[in-house]
Amino acid sequence: MNRDAREFIEHNPILMLANVGLDGLPKIRPMITLGIFKDTLWFAVTESKLVYKELIKDNNLELCSVTLSRWIRITGKAVFENDKQTITHILENSDIMDKFYKRKNEKEEDVRIFYIQIEHGELSDFEQDMRIEF
């Protein structure tokens, strides 16, 4: 992921995640990123959420975030992480875990993290007539 895309996401950490639902229909929902580690985006979800079940069945997705003049779109796959050291590192270094999971008394073992295996990304700026692919 290039520097411009990284900066855009750091300033706009809520992305819309589009995927295929269990019913075969398109779904879209807001997701806040845990951050960018190992040069890709990381997210957390609990096993009880429908999106977890959907991404286990079909891990193809698109992410999008928009401001007044810029937007980013990322196509890829959700890859759930199983390495305990990586999981611990990411959870300990994420600003959102305490805000979104621990306050809701969700069991730590129910939280799953995944990264985006990026296949294609595009950052565009309408005002500057800019388009960066990554």
N, CA, C and O atoms as a GROMACS GRO file, in nm:
protein
  536
    1MET      N    1   0.085  -0.117   0.000
    1MET     CA    2   0.000   0.000   0.000
    1MET      C    3   0.090   0.124   0.000
    1MET      O    4   0.185   0.132   0.078
    2ASN      N    5   0.059   0.218  -0.087
    2ASN     CA    6   0.146   0.335  -0.097
    2ASN      C    7   0.118   0.436   0.014
    2ASN      O    8   0.020   0.424   0.088
    3ARG      N    9   0.204   0.536   0.025
    3ARG     CA   10   0.198   0.635   0.133
    3ARG      C   11   0.068   0.716   0.130
    3ARG      O   12   0.008   0.739   0.235
    4ASP      N   13   0.023   0.759   0.012
    4ASP     CA   14  -0.100   0.837   0.002
    4ASP      C   15  -0.221   0.758   0.050
    4ASP      O   16  -0.306   0.811   0.122
    5ALA      N   17  -0.230   0.632   0.011
    5ALA     CA   18  -0.341   0.548   0.054
    5ALA      C   19  -0.336   0.526   0.205
    5ALA      O   20  -0.439   0.531   0.272
    6ARG      N   21  -0.218   0.502   0.258
    6ARG     CA   22  -0.200   0.482   0.402
    6ARG      C   23  -0.246   0.605   0.479
    6ARG      O   24  -0.320   0.593   0.576
    7GLU      N   25  -0.204   0.724   0.436
    7GLU     CA   26  -0.242   0.848   0.503
    7GLU      C   27  -0.393   0.871   0.496
    7GLU      O   28  -0.454   0.914   0.594
    8PHE      N   29  -0.452   0.843   0.380
    8PHE     CA   30  -0.597   0.860   0.366
    8PHE      C   31  -0.671   0.773   0.467
    8PHE      O   32  -0.763   0.820   0.534
    9ILE      N   33  -0.631   0.647   0.479
    9ILE     CA   34  -0.698   0.554   0.570
    9ILE      C   35  -0.673   0.592   0.715
    9ILE      O   36  -0.763   0.580   0.798
   10GLU      N   37  -0.553   0.637   0.747
   10GLU     CA   38  -0.524   0.680   0.885
   10GLU      C   39  -0.613   0.796   0.927
   10GLU      O   40  -0.649   0.808   1.044
   11HIS      N   41  -0.649   0.883   0.832
   11HIS     CA   42  -0.737   0.996   0.862
   11HIS      C   43  -0.884   0.963   0.845
   11HIS      O   44  -0.971   1.038   0.891
   12ASN      N   45  -0.914   0.851   0.780
   12ASN     CA   46  -1.052   0.806   0.755
   12ASN      C   47  -1.062   0.657   0.785
   12ASN      O   48  -1.076   0.576   0.694
   13PRO      N   49  -1.054   0.618   0.914
   13PRO     CA   50  -1.043   0.477   0.948
   13PRO      C   51  -1.171   0.396   0.936
   13PRO      O   52  -1.168   0.273   0.950
   14ILE      N   53  -1.283   0.462   0.910
   14ILE     CA   54  -1.408   0.387   0.891
   14ILE      C   55  -1.427   0.364   0.742
   14ILE      O   56  -1.437   0.458   0.663
   15LEU      N   57  -1.431   0.238   0.705
   15LEU     CA   58  -1.449   0.200   0.565
   15LEU      C   59  -1.576   0.119   0.552
   15LEU      O   60  -1.616   0.048   0.645
   16MET      N   61  -1.640   0.130   0.438
   16MET     CA   62  -1.759   0.049   0.411
   16MET      C   63  -1.711  -0.083   0.350
   16MET      O   64  -1.637  -0.084   0.252
   17LEU      N   65  -1.753  -0.193   0.410
   17LEU     CA   66  -1.714  -0.326   0.364
   17LEU      C   67  -1.832  -0.385   0.288
   17LEU      O   68  -1.942  -0.397   0.342
   18ALA      N   69  -1.808  -0.423   0.164
   18ALA     CA   70  -1.910  -0.487   0.081
   18ALA      C   71  -1.870  -0.632   0.059
   18ALA      O   72  -1.756  -0.663   0.025
   19ASN      N   73  -1.967  -0.722   0.079
   19ASN     CA   74  -1.941  -0.864   0.059
   19ASN      C   75  -2.072  -0.934   0.022
   19ASN      O   76  -2.176  -0.869   0.010
   20VAL      N   77  -2.065  -1.064   0.004
   20VAL     CA   78  -2.183  -1.143  -0.029
   20VAL      C   79  -2.236  -1.204   0.099
   20VAL      O   80  -2.162  -1.268   0.174
   21GLY      N   81  -2.366  -1.184   0.125
   21GLY     CA   82  -2.428  -1.238   0.245
   21GLY      C   83  -2.454  -1.387   0.234
   21GLY      O   84  -2.439  -1.446   0.127
   22LEU      N   85  -2.493  -1.447   0.345
   22LEU     CA   86  -2.525  -1.590   0.345
   22LEU      C   87  -2.644  -1.621   0.257
   22LEU      O   88  -2.662  -1.734   0.212
   23ASP      N   89  -2.727  -1.519   0.232
   23ASP     CA   90  -2.843  -1.536   0.145
   23ASP      C   91  -2.809  -1.515  -0.002
   23ASP      O   92  -2.897  -1.521  -0.088
   24GLY      N   93  -2.679  -1.491  -0.032
   24GLY     CA   94  -2.635  -1.471  -0.170
   24GLY      C   95  -2.653  -1.329  -0.221
   24GLY      O   96  -2.620  -1.301  -0.336
   25LEU      N   97  -2.705  -1.240  -0.137
   25LEU     CA   98  -2.728  -1.102  -0.177
   25LEU      C   99  -2.614  -1.012  -0.128
   25LEU      O  100  -2.546  -1.046  -0.031
   26PRO      N  101  -2.593  -0.899  -0.195
   26PRO     CA  102  -2.486  -0.809  -0.152
   26PRO      C  103  -2.517  -0.745  -0.017
   26PRO      O  104  -2.632  -0.714   0.013
   27LYS      N  105  -2.413  -0.726   0.063
   27LYS     CA  106  -2.423  -0.662   0.193
   27LYS      C  107  -2.317  -0.553   0.201
   27LYS      O  108  -2.210  -0.565   0.140
   28ILE      N  109  -2.346  -0.447   0.276
   28ILE     CA  110  -2.248  -0.342   0.298
   28ILE      C  111  -2.266  -0.292   0.441
   28ILE      O  112  -2.378  -0.277   0.489
   29ARG      N  113  -2.153  -0.267   0.508
   29ARG     CA  114  -2.158  -0.222   0.646
   29ARG      C  115  -2.032  -0.145   0.679
   29ARG      O  116  -1.927  -0.168   0.618
   30PRO      N  117  -2.040  -0.053   0.774
   30PRO     CA  118  -1.920   0.020   0.815
   30PRO      C  119  -1.832  -0.066   0.903
   30PRO      O  120  -1.881  -0.140   0.989
   31MET      N  121  -1.702  -0.057   0.882
   31MET     CA  122  -1.604  -0.127   0.965
   31MET      C  123  -1.492  -0.028   0.996
   31MET      O  124  -1.449   0.048   0.909
   32ILE      N  125  -1.446  -0.028   1.120
   32ILE     CA  126  -1.335   0.059   1.155
   32ILE      C  127  -1.209  -0.027   1.159
   32ILE      O  128  -1.208  -0.136   1.217
   33THR      N  129  -1.104   0.023   1.098
   33THR     CA  130  -0.981  -0.055   1.090
   33THR      C  131  -0.908  -0.056   1.223
   33THR      O  132  -0.909   0.043   1.296
   34LEU      N  133  -0.844  -0.167   1.254
   34LEU     CA  134  -0.756  -0.175   1.370
   34LEU      C  135  -0.629  -0.096   1.345
   34LEU      O  136  -0.561  -0.054   1.439
   35GLY      N  137  -0.597  -0.078   1.219
   35GLY     CA  138  -0.475  -0.008   1.180
   35GLY      C  139  -0.410  -0.078   1.062
   35GLY      O  140  -0.462  -0.176   1.009
   36ILE      N  141  -0.297  -0.025   1.023
   36ILE     CA  142  -0.221  -0.082   0.914
   36ILE      C  143  -0.096  -0.144   0.973
   36ILE      O  144  -0.009  -0.074   1.025
   37PHE      N  145  -0.087  -0.275   0.964
   37PHE     CA  146   0.028  -0.352   1.011
   37PHE      C  147   0.071  -0.442   0.897
   37PHE      O  148  -0.012  -0.486   0.818
   38LYS      N  149   0.200  -0.469   0.889
   38LYS     CA  150   0.251  -0.554   0.781
   38LYS      C  151   0.202  -0.506   0.645
   38LYS      O  152   0.176  -0.586   0.555
   39ASP      N  153   0.190  -0.373   0.631
   39ASP     CA  154   0.154  -0.307   0.506
   39ASP      C  155   0.015  -0.344   0.453
   39ASP      O  156  -0.010  -0.337   0.333
   40THR      N  157  -0.076  -0.382   0.544
   40THR     CA  158  -0.214  -0.406   0.501
   40THR      C  159  -0.310  -0.369   0.613
   40THR      O  160  -0.268  -0.346   0.726
   41LEU      N  161  -0.437  -0.365   0.582
   41LEU     CA  162  -0.542  -0.328   0.677
   41LEU      C  163  -0.585  -0.447   0.761
   41LEU      O  164  -0.596  -0.560   0.713
   42TRP      N  165  -0.609  -0.420   0.889
   42TRP     CA  166  -0.655  -0.522   0.981
   42TRP      C  167  -0.787  -0.480   1.043
   42TRP      O  168  -0.810  -0.362   1.069
   43PHE      N  169  -0.873  -0.578   1.067
   43PHE     CA  170  -1.004  -0.554   1.126
   43PHE      C  171  -1.032  -0.660   1.232
   43PHE      O  172  -0.968  -0.766   1.233
   44ALA      N  173  -1.127  -0.631   1.320
   44ALA     CA  174  -1.170  -0.728   1.420
   44ALA      C  175  -1.320  -0.748   1.407
   44ALA      O  176  -1.394  -0.657   1.369
   45VAL      N  177  -1.363  -0.867   1.438
   45VAL     CA  178  -1.505  -0.901   1.435
   45VAL      C  179  -1.526  -1.015   1.535
   45VAL      O  180  -1.435  -1.095   1.558
   46THR      N  181  -1.643  -1.022   1.592
   46THR     CA  182  -1.670  -1.133   1.683
   46THR      C  183  -1.736  -1.246   1.607
   46THR      O  184  -1.802  -1.225   1.505
   47GLU      N  185  -1.718  -1.367   1.659
   47GLU     CA  186  -1.775  -1.485   1.593
   47GLU      C  187  -1.926  -1.480   1.586
   47GLU      O  188  -1.986  -1.545   1.500
   48SER      N  189  -1.989  -1.405   1.674
   48SER     CA  190  -2.136  -1.399   1.676
   48SER      C  191  -2.193  -1.308   1.567
   48SER      O  192  -2.313  -1.314   1.540
   49LYS      N  193  -2.110  -1.226   1.505
   49LYS     CA  194  -2.160  -1.134   1.403
   49LYS      C  195  -2.179  -1.206   1.269
   49LYS      O  196  -2.104  -1.296   1.232
   50LEU      N  197  -2.283  -1.162   1.199
   50LEU     CA  198  -2.316  -1.221   1.070
   50LEU      C  199  -2.201  -1.203   0.970
   50LEU      O  200  -2.173  -1.294   0.891
   51VAL      N  201  -2.134  -1.089   0.972
   51VAL     CA  202  -2.026  -1.064   0.877
   51VAL      C  203  -1.915  -1.169   0.893
   51VAL      O  204  -1.852  -1.207   0.794
   52TYR      N  205  -1.889  -1.214   1.015
   52TYR     CA  206  -1.788  -1.319   1.036
   52TYR      C  207  -1.828  -1.446   0.961
   52TYR      O  208  -1.747  -1.504   0.889
   53LYS      N  209  -1.951  -1.487   0.977
   53LYS     CA  210  -2.000  -1.608   0.909
   53LYS      C  211  -1.995  -1.592   0.758
   53LYS      O  212  -1.962  -1.685   0.685
   54GLU      N  213  -2.030  -1.471   0.710
   54GLU     CA  214  -2.030  -1.445   0.567
   54GLU      C  215  -1.888  -1.452   0.510
   54GLU      O  216  -1.866  -1.511   0.405
   55LEU      N  217  -1.792  -1.391   0.581
   55LEU     CA  218  -1.654  -1.388   0.531
   55LEU      C  219  -1.587  -1.525   0.540
   55LEU      O  220  -1.497  -1.555   0.462
   56ILE      N  221  -1.630  -1.607   0.633
   56ILE     CA  222  -1.580  -1.745   0.640
   56ILE      C  223  -1.628  -1.823   0.517
   56ILE      O  224  -1.553  -1.900   0.458
   57LYS      N  225  -1.754  -1.802   0.481
   57LYS     CA  226  -1.811  -1.872   0.365
   57LYS      C  227  -1.753  -1.822   0.233
   57LYS      O  228  -1.718  -1.901   0.146
   58ASP      N  229  -1.742  -1.688   0.219
   58ASP     CA  230  -1.690  -1.626   0.095
   58ASP      C  231  -1.609  -1.505   0.137
   58ASP      O  232  -1.665  -1.404   0.180
   59ASN      N  233  -1.477  -1.513   0.124
   59ASN     CA  234  -1.391  -1.408   0.177
   59ASN      C  235  -1.364  -1.293   0.079
   59ASN      O  236  -1.283  -1.206   0.109
   60ASN      N  237  -1.429  -1.292  -0.036
   60ASN     CA  238  -1.414  -1.181  -0.131
   60ASN      C  239  -1.485  -1.057  -0.076
   60ASN      O  240  -1.594  -1.067  -0.019
   61LEU      N  241  -1.422  -0.940  -0.094
   61LEU     CA  242  -1.480  -0.818  -0.043
   61LEU      C  243  -1.428  -0.697  -0.117
   61LEU      O  244  -1.329  -0.704  -0.191
   62GLU      N  245  -1.495  -0.586  -0.096
   62GLU     CA  246  -1.446  -0.455  -0.138
   62GLU      C  247  -1.463  -0.360  -0.021
   62GLU      O  248  -1.558  -0.372   0.057
   63LEU      N  249  -1.371  -0.267  -0.010
   63LEU     CA  250  -1.376  -0.162   0.091
   63LEU      C  251  -1.379  -0.028   0.021
   63LEU      O  252  -1.319  -0.011  -0.085
   64CYS      N  253  -1.450   0.068   0.080
   64CYS     CA  254  -1.457   0.201   0.022
   64CYS      C  255  -1.469   0.303   0.134
   64CYS      O  256  -1.536   0.279   0.234
   65SER      N  257  -1.405   0.416   0.117
   65SER     CA  258  -1.421   0.530   0.207
   65SER      C  259  -1.420   0.656   0.123
   65SER      O  260  -1.346   0.665   0.024
   66VAL      N  261  -1.502   0.753   0.162
   66VAL     CA  262  -1.520   0.873   0.080
   66VAL      C  263  -1.515   0.997   0.169
   66VAL      O  264  -1.569   0.999   0.280
   67THR      N  265  -1.449   1.102   0.119
   67THR     CA  266  -1.457   1.235   0.177
   67THR      C  267  -1.521   1.323   0.070
   67THR      O  268  -1.569   1.273  -0.032
   68LEU      N  269  -1.522   1.453   0.091
   68LEU     CA  270  -1.585   1.540  -0.008
   68LEU      C  271  -1.517   1.536  -0.144
   68LEU      O  272  -1.584   1.548  -0.247
   69SER      N  273  -1.385   1.520  -0.147
   69SER     CA  274  -1.317   1.522  -0.276
   69SER      C  275  -1.237   1.394  -0.307
   69SER      O  276  -1.200   1.371  -0.422
   70ARG      N  277  -1.212   1.313  -0.207
   70ARG     CA  278  -1.132   1.192  -0.228
   70ARG      C  279  -1.211   1.066  -0.194
   70ARG      O  280  -1.303   1.067  -0.112
   71TRP      N  281  -1.170   0.959  -0.260
   71TRP     CA  282  -1.225   0.829  -0.224
   71TRP      C  283  -1.120   0.722  -0.247
   71TRP      O  284  -1.028   0.738  -0.328
   72ILE      N  285  -1.137   0.612  -0.173
   72ILE     CA  286  -1.048   0.497  -0.189
   72ILE      C  287  -1.135   0.373  -0.204
   72ILE      O  288  -1.238   0.359  -0.139
   73ARG      N  289  -1.090   0.284  -0.290
   73ARG     CA  290  -1.157   0.156  -0.308
   73ARG      C  291  -1.052   0.048  -0.310
   73ARG      O  292  -0.950   0.059  -0.379
   74ILE      N  293  -1.076  -0.058  -0.234
   74ILE     CA  294  -0.982  -0.169  -0.223
   74ILE      C  295  -1.058  -0.299  -0.247
   74ILE      O  296  -1.161  -0.324  -0.184
   75THR      N  297  -1.007  -0.380  -0.336
   75THR     CA  298  -1.063  -0.512  -0.364
   75THR      C  299  -0.966  -0.617  -0.311
   75THR      O  300  -0.845  -0.605  -0.327
   76GLY      N  301  -1.020  -0.719  -0.247
   76GLY     CA  302  -0.932  -0.823  -0.195
   76GLY      C  303  -1.009  -0.933  -0.125
   76GLY      O  304  -1.128  -0.956  -0.149
   77LYS      N  305  -0.937  -1.001  -0.038
   77LYS     CA  306  -0.992  -1.114   0.037
   77LYS      C  307  -0.964  -1.095   0.185
   77LYS      O  308  -0.859  -1.044   0.224
   78ALA      N  309  -1.060  -1.136   0.267
   78ALA     CA  310  -1.040  -1.138   0.412
   78ALA      C  311  -0.964  -1.265   0.448
   78ALA      O  312  -1.004  -1.375   0.411
   79VAL      N  313  -0.855  -1.248   0.520
   79VAL     CA  314  -0.775  -1.364   0.564
   79VAL      C  315  -0.768  -1.358   0.717
   79VAL      O  316  -0.707  -1.268   0.774
   80PHE      N  317  -0.830  -1.455   0.782
   80PHE     CA  318  -0.831  -1.458   0.927
   80PHE      C  319  -0.697  -1.508   0.979
   80PHE      O  320  -0.642  -1.606   0.931
   81GLU      N  321  -0.647  -1.436   1.079
   81GLU     CA  322  -0.515  -1.464   1.135
   81GLU      C  323  -0.527  -1.565   1.248
   81GLU      O  324  -0.615  -1.554   1.333
   82ASN      N  325  -0.436  -1.664   1.248
   82ASN     CA  326  -0.435  -1.765   1.353
   82ASN      C  327  -0.311  -1.758   1.441
   82ASN      O  328  -0.307  -1.820   1.548
   83ASP      N  329  -0.210  -1.684   1.398
   83ASP     CA  330  -0.086  -1.676   1.476
   83ASP      C  331  -0.108  -1.591   1.600
   83ASP      O  332  -0.136  -1.471   1.590
   84LYS      N  333  -0.096  -1.653   1.719
   84LYS     CA  334  -0.125  -1.586   1.845
   84LYS      C  335  -0.036  -1.465   1.870
   84LYS      O  336  -0.083  -1.364   1.923
   85GLN      N  337   0.091  -1.471   1.832
   85GLN     CA  338   0.181  -1.357   1.854
   85GLN      C  339   0.138  -1.238   1.769
   85GLN      O  340   0.138  -1.124   1.816
   86THR      N  341   0.103  -1.263   1.645
   86THR     CA  342   0.057  -1.155   1.557
   86THR      C  343  -0.073  -1.096   1.610
   86THR      O  344  -0.088  -0.974   1.615
   87ILE      N  345  -0.166  -1.181   1.651
   87ILE     CA  346  -0.294  -1.134   1.704
   87ILE      C  347  -0.270  -1.047   1.827
   87ILE      O  348  -0.326  -0.938   1.838
   88THR      N  349  -0.189  -1.095   1.920
   88THR     CA  350  -0.160  -1.019   2.042
   88THR      C  351  -0.097  -0.885   2.009
   88THR      O  352  -0.137  -0.783   2.066
   89HIS      N  353   0.000  -0.884   1.918
   89HIS     CA  354   0.067  -0.759   1.880
   89HIS      C  355  -0.034  -0.658   1.823
   89HIS      O  356  -0.034  -0.541   1.861
   90ILE      N  357  -0.118  -0.703   1.734
   90ILE     CA  358  -0.213  -0.612   1.668
   90ILE      C  359  -0.317  -0.562   1.768
   90ILE      O  360  -0.348  -0.443   1.770
   91LEU      N  361  -0.369  -0.651   1.850
   91LEU     CA  362  -0.470  -0.609   1.947
   91LEU      C  363  -0.412  -0.513   2.051
   91LEU      O  364  -0.480  -0.418   2.091
   92GLU      N  365  -0.290  -0.536   2.093
   92GLU     CA  366  -0.227  -0.448   2.192
   92GLU      C  367  -0.191  -0.312   2.134
   92GLU      O  368  -0.181  -0.214   2.208
   93ASN      N  369  -0.171  -0.304   2.002
   93ASN     CA  370  -0.130  -0.179   1.939
   93ASN      C  371  -0.244  -0.107   1.866
   93ASN      O  372  -0.220  -0.011   1.794
   94SER      N  373  -0.365  -0.153   1.885
   94SER     CA  374  -0.479  -0.090   1.821
   94SER      C  375  -0.551   0.001   1.920
   94SER      O  376  -0.573  -0.035   2.036
   95ASP      N  377  -0.586   0.119   1.874
   95ASP     CA  378  -0.657   0.215   1.958
   95ASP      C  379  -0.805   0.182   1.977
   95ASP      O  380  -0.866   0.232   2.071
   96ILE      N  381  -0.862   0.101   1.890
   96ILE     CA  382  -1.007   0.083   1.895
   96ILE      C  383  -1.054  -0.037   1.977
   96ILE      O  384  -1.172  -0.045   2.010
   97MET      N  385  -0.966  -0.130   2.009
   97MET     CA  386  -1.012  -0.252   2.076
   97MET      C  387  -1.084  -0.222   2.207
   97MET      O  388  -1.190  -0.277   2.233
   98ASP      N  389  -1.027  -0.136   2.289
   98ASP     CA  390  -1.092  -0.103   2.417
   98ASP      C  391  -1.226  -0.035   2.395
   98ASP      O  392  -1.321  -0.060   2.470
   99LYS      N  393  -1.235   0.049   2.294
   99LYS     CA  394  -1.356   0.126   2.269
   99LYS      C  395  -1.471   0.039   2.218
   99LYS      O  396  -1.586   0.060   2.257
  100PHE      N  397  -1.442  -0.056   2.131
  100PHE     CA  398  -1.548  -0.128   2.064
  100PHE      C  399  -1.573  -0.270   2.113
  100PHE      O  400  -1.680  -0.325   2.088
  101TYR      N  401  -1.478  -0.329   2.182
  101TYR     CA  402  -1.498  -0.467   2.222
  101TYR      C  403  -1.498  -0.487   2.373
  101TYR      O  404  -1.591  -0.548   2.426
  102LYS      N  405  -1.397  -0.438   2.442
  102LYS     CA  406  -1.390  -0.464   2.586
  102LYS      C  407  -1.504  -0.398   2.662
  102LYS      O  408  -1.550  -0.454   2.762
  103ARG      N  409  -1.550  -0.283   2.620
  103ARG     CA  410  -1.661  -0.216   2.689
  103ARG      C  411  -1.791  -0.294   2.673
  103ARG      O  412  -1.881  -0.280   2.756
  104LYS      N  413  -1.801  -0.374   2.571
  104LYS     CA  414  -1.922  -0.450   2.548
  104LYS      C  415  -1.916  -0.587   2.617
  104LYS      O  416  -2.005  -0.671   2.598
  105ASN      N  417  -1.811  -0.608   2.696
  105ASN     CA  418  -1.793  -0.734   2.770
  105ASN      C  419  -1.789  -0.856   2.680
  105ASN      O  420  -1.831  -0.964   2.719
  106GLU      N  421  -1.738  -0.838   2.561
  106GLU     CA  422  -1.725  -0.951   2.470
  106GLU      C  423  -1.600  -1.029   2.508
  106GLU      O  424  -1.495  -0.972   2.537
  107LYS      N  425  -1.614  -1.159   2.507
  107LYS     CA  426  -1.501  -1.244   2.545
  107LYS      C  427  -1.389  -1.230   2.444
  107LYS      O  428  -1.412  -1.228   2.323
  108GLU      N  429  -1.268  -1.221   2.495
  108GLU     CA  430  -1.153  -1.204   2.406
  108GLU      C  431  -1.142  -1.318   2.306
  108GLU      O  432  -1.102  -1.297   2.191
  109GLU      N  433  -1.177  -1.440   2.349
  109GLU     CA  434  -1.165  -1.553   2.258
  109GLU      C  435  -1.268  -1.550   2.146
  109GLU      O  436  -1.252  -1.621   2.047
  110ASP      N  437  -1.374  -1.469   2.159
  110ASP     CA  438  -1.473  -1.456   2.054
  110ASP      C  439  -1.431  -1.358   1.945
  110ASP      O  440  -1.487  -1.359   1.835
  111VAL      N  441  -1.332  -1.274   1.974
  111VAL     CA  442  -1.286  -1.174   1.878
  111VAL      C  443  -1.189  -1.240   1.780
  111VAL      O  444  -1.092  -1.304   1.820
  112ARG      N  445  -1.217  -1.222   1.653
  112ARG     CA  446  -1.130  -1.273   1.548
  112ARG      C  447  -1.077  -1.154   1.470
  112ARG      O  448  -1.149  -1.057   1.447
  113ILE      N  449  -0.952  -1.161   1.430
  113ILE     CA  450  -0.897  -1.052   1.348
  113ILE      C  451  -0.864  -1.106   1.209
  113ILE      O  452  -0.828  -1.223   1.191
  114PHE      N  453  -0.876  -1.015   1.114
  114PHE     CA  454  -0.842  -1.053   0.977
  114PHE      C  455  -0.776  -0.936   0.908
  114PHE      O  456  -0.796  -0.820   0.942
  115TYR      N  457  -0.695  -0.971   0.809
  115TYR     CA  458  -0.632  -0.868   0.728
  115TYR      C  459  -0.687  -0.880   0.586
  115TYR      O  460  -0.749  -0.979   0.549
  116ILE      N  461  -0.661  -0.775   0.509
  116ILE     CA  462  -0.708  -0.774   0.371
  116ILE      C  463  -0.591  -0.811   0.280
  116ILE      O  464  -0.490  -0.741   0.275
  117GLN      N  465  -0.607  -0.920   0.210
  117GLN     CA  466  -0.512  -0.956   0.105
  117GLN      C  467  -0.552  -0.871  -0.015
  117GLN      O  468  -0.644  -0.906  -0.090
  118ILE      N  469  -0.482  -0.760  -0.033
  118ILE     CA  470  -0.521  -0.661  -0.133
  118ILE      C  471  -0.487  -0.712  -0.274
  118ILE      O  472  -0.373  -0.748  -0.303
  119GLU      N  473  -0.589  -0.713  -0.359
  119GLU     CA  474  -0.570  -0.750  -0.499
  119GLU      C  475  -0.557  -0.625  -0.586
  119GLU      O  476  -0.483  -0.623  -0.684
  120HIS      N  477  -0.631  -0.520  -0.548
  120HIS     CA  478  -0.625  -0.395  -0.624
  120HIS      C  479  -0.678  -0.283  -0.535
  120HIS      O  480  -0.772  -0.301  -0.459
  121GLY      N  481  -0.614  -0.168  -0.547
  121GLY     CA  482  -0.661  -0.051  -0.474
  121GLY      C  483  -0.650   0.072  -0.561
  121GLY      O  484  -0.567   0.079  -0.652
  122GLU      N  485  -0.736   0.170  -0.531
  122GLU     CA  486  -0.736   0.293  -0.608
  122GLU      C  487  -0.772   0.408  -0.516
  122GLU      O  488  -0.872   0.402  -0.444
  123LEU      N  489  -0.692   0.512  -0.518
  123LEU     CA  490  -0.717   0.636  -0.446
  123LEU      C  491  -0.735   0.746  -0.549
  123LEU      O  492  -0.648   0.767  -0.634
  124SER      N  493  -0.848   0.815  -0.542
  124SER     CA  494  -0.877   0.921  -0.640
  124SER      C  495  -0.912   1.050  -0.569
  124SER      O  496  -0.964   1.051  -0.458
  125ASP      N  497  -0.880   1.160  -0.636
  125ASP     CA  498  -0.913   1.292  -0.586
  125ASP      C  499  -0.977   1.369  -0.700
  125ASP      O  500  -0.912   1.395  -0.802
  126PHE      N  501  -1.105   1.405  -0.685
  126PHE     CA  502  -1.178   1.474  -0.791
  126PHE      C  503  -1.125   1.614  -0.815
  126PHE      O  504  -1.118   1.659  -0.929
  127GLU      N  505  -1.089   1.685  -0.708
  127GLU     CA  506  -1.044   1.823  -0.722
  127GLU      C  507  -0.906   1.833  -0.787
  127GLU      O  508  -0.881   1.924  -0.866
  128GLN      N  509  -0.819   1.739  -0.754
  128GLN     CA  510  -0.682   1.743  -0.807
  128GLN      C  511  -0.666   1.656  -0.932
  128GLN      O  512  -0.556   1.645  -0.986
  129ASP      N  513  -0.774   1.596  -0.978
  129ASP     CA  514  -0.767   1.507  -1.095
  129ASP      C  515  -0.654   1.405  -1.078
  129ASP      O  516  -0.570   1.387  -1.166
  130MET      N  517  -0.655   1.338  -0.961
  130MET     CA  518  -0.551   1.242  -0.926
  130MET      C  519  -0.612   1.102  -0.917
  130MET      O  520  -0.724   1.083  -0.870
  131ARG      N  521  -0.535   1.006  -0.963
  131ARG     CA  522  -0.574   0.865  -0.949
  131ARG      C  523  -0.448   0.784  -0.926
  131ARG      O  524  -0.358   0.783  -1.010
  132ILE      N  525  -0.442   0.716  -0.812
  132ILE     CA  526  -0.327   0.633  -0.777
  132ILE      C  527  -0.376   0.489  -0.760
  132ILE      O  528  -0.467   0.463  -0.682
  133GLU      N  529  -0.315   0.398  -0.833
  133GLU     CA  530  -0.348   0.257  -0.818
  133GLU      C  531  -0.238   0.187  -0.742
  133GLU      O  532  -0.120   0.219  -0.754
  134PHE      N  533  -0.281   0.091  -0.662
  134PHE     CA  534  -0.183   0.012  -0.582
  134PHE      C  535  -0.230  -0.130  -0.572
  134PHE      O  536  -0.163  -0.213  -0.510
   0.00000   0.00000   0.00000
